[in-house]
Amino acid sequence: MKPCAILTLLILLLLTSAAFGAAAPHDILGVWKTAGGDSRVELYTCGSAVCGKIVWLKEPRYINGNDGPLDTTKLDWKNPQSSLRNRPILGLPVMLGLKPKGVKRWVNGACYNPETGKTYKCKMQLNSKNQLEVRGFIGFSLFGRTLLMNR
């Protein structure tokens, strides 16, 4: 075999093995279960970033009168903007603008928690094909909380 052919074969093998061993950017797209299994978030592309919205709730209606009117659709009533408090939780955007950084990480996004009405900076890391780590924080990543989401 000619040296040129061997070099081409080696480069092809390296590229192929890297492609199979690494996660593709689209590996995070789709529906993920949140910790505790009370909701599911669909991750989708939004321009060059990744965003997420709530697509399923274990309890889509209020079952406790302290949270809202019994047997009515859960709303984003803790939102700091009064004009947004009538939005249903189901379908609510909760992850915005996460930009890819490398193969398994997304950074510089924002995560909204409808349970508190607060928005945090956030980043994500794909730990495996079936586990996604989401970190919400204020200021620096050191001051935050990590949640695991599973397929």
C-alpha positions in Angstrom: 0.0 0.0 0.0 1.3 3.5 -0.9 2.2 5.9 2.0 -0.4 8.4 0.7 -3.1 5.7 0.8 -2.2 4.7 4.3 -2.3 8.3 5.5 -5.7 8.8 3.9 -7.0 5.6 5.5 -5.7 6.7 9.0 -7.3 10.1 8.6 -10.6 8.5 7.6 -10.4 6.1 10.6 -9.7 9.0 13.0 -12.6 11.0 11.7 -15.0 8.1 11.8 -14.0 7.1 15.3 -14.4 10.7 16.5 -17.8 10.9 15.0 -19.1 7.7 16.6 -17.5 8.5 20.0 -18.8 12.1 20.3 -22.3 13.4 20.9 -23.8 15.3 18.0 -25.4 18.7 18.7 -28.9 17.3 17.9 -28.5 14.5 20.6 -30.1 16.8 23.2 -33.1 17.7 21.1 -36.4 16.0 22.0 -38.3 15.5 25.3 -36.6 15.1 28.7 -38.1 14.2 32.1 -37.3 16.6 34.9 -36.0 15.4 38.2 -38.9 13.9 40.2 -40.8 13.2 37.0 -43.4 15.9 37.5 -42.8 17.5 34.1 -41.2 17.1 30.7 -39.4 19.6 28.7 -38.9 19.6 25.0 -35.6 20.9 23.8 -35.6 22.3 20.2 -33.5 24.6 18.1 -34.2 28.3 18.1 -32.0 29.9 15.6 -28.4 28.8 16.3 -29.3 28.1 20.0 -31.3 25.5 21.9 -34.5 26.4 23.8 -36.9 24.4 25.9 -40.6 24.4 26.8 -42.8 22.5 29.1 -44.8 19.9 27.1 -46.2 17.6 29.9 -47.2 18.0 33.5 -48.0 15.3 35.9 -50.6 17.6 37.4 -51.6 20.2 34.7 -54.4 21.5 36.9 -54.4 22.8 40.5 -55.1 20.2 43.0 -54.4 22.3 46.1 -56.4 25.5 46.7 -53.4 27.2 48.1 -51.6 27.1 44.7 -54.6 28.3 42.6 -58.3 27.7 42.0 -59.0 24.0 42.2 -59.2 22.1 39.0 -58.2 25.0 36.8 -55.2 25.1 34.4 -51.9 25.9 36.1 -50.8 29.4 35.1 -47.5 31.3 35.4 -49.0 33.4 38.2 -45.6 33.9 40.0 -44.1 35.7 37.0 -42.7 39.1 38.0 -44.3 40.7 34.9 -48.1 40.9 35.6 -48.9 40.8 31.8 -47.4 37.3 31.7 -49.2 35.8 34.7 -52.1 34.3 32.6 -49.9 32.1 30.5 -50.5 28.4 31.0 -47.5 26.5 32.4 -48.1 23.8 29.7 -46.2 25.1 26.6 -44.3 27.7 28.6 -40.8 28.5 27.4 -38.4 27.7 30.3 -35.0 27.5 28.6 -33.8 30.2 26.2 -30.7 30.9 24.1 -28.3 28.1 25.1 -25.4 28.3 22.6 -23.3 25.2 21.8 -19.8 25.2 23.3 -17.9 22.1 22.1 -19.6 18.8 21.5 -21.5 18.2 24.7 -22.0 21.6 26.3 -24.4 24.6 25.9 -23.8 27.9 27.7 -24.9 31.5 28.0 -28.6 30.7 28.3 -31.4 31.6 30.6 -33.7 29.2 32.6 -37.0 30.3 34.0 -38.5 28.6 37.0 -42.3 29.0 37.0 -42.6 27.7 40.6 -40.7 30.8 41.8 -41.1 33.2 38.9 -37.3 33.6 38.8 -35.0 33.6 35.8 -31.4 32.3 36.1 -28.4 32.1 33.9 -27.9 28.5 32.8 -25.8 26.0 31.0 -26.2 22.3 30.1 -24.0 19.3 29.6 -24.8 16.0 28.0 -23.5 13.4 30.4 -24.7 10.5 28.3 -27.2 9.9 25.6 -29.9 9.6 28.2 -28.8 12.1 30.9 -28.6 15.9 30.6 -27.2 18.1 33.4 -28.7 21.6 33.7 -27.1 24.2 35.9 -29.0 27.3 36.9 -27.1 30.1 38.7 -26.9 33.7 39.6 -23.8 35.5 38.6 -21.2 32.7 38.7 -21.8 29.0 38.1 -20.5 28.4 41.6 -23.7 29.9 43.1 -26.4 27.7 41.7 -28.2 24.4 41.5 -27.8 21.4 39.2 -30.7 19.4 37.9 -30.5 16.1 36.0 -32.9 15.4 33.2 -33.4 11.9 31.7 -34.9 10.5 28.6 
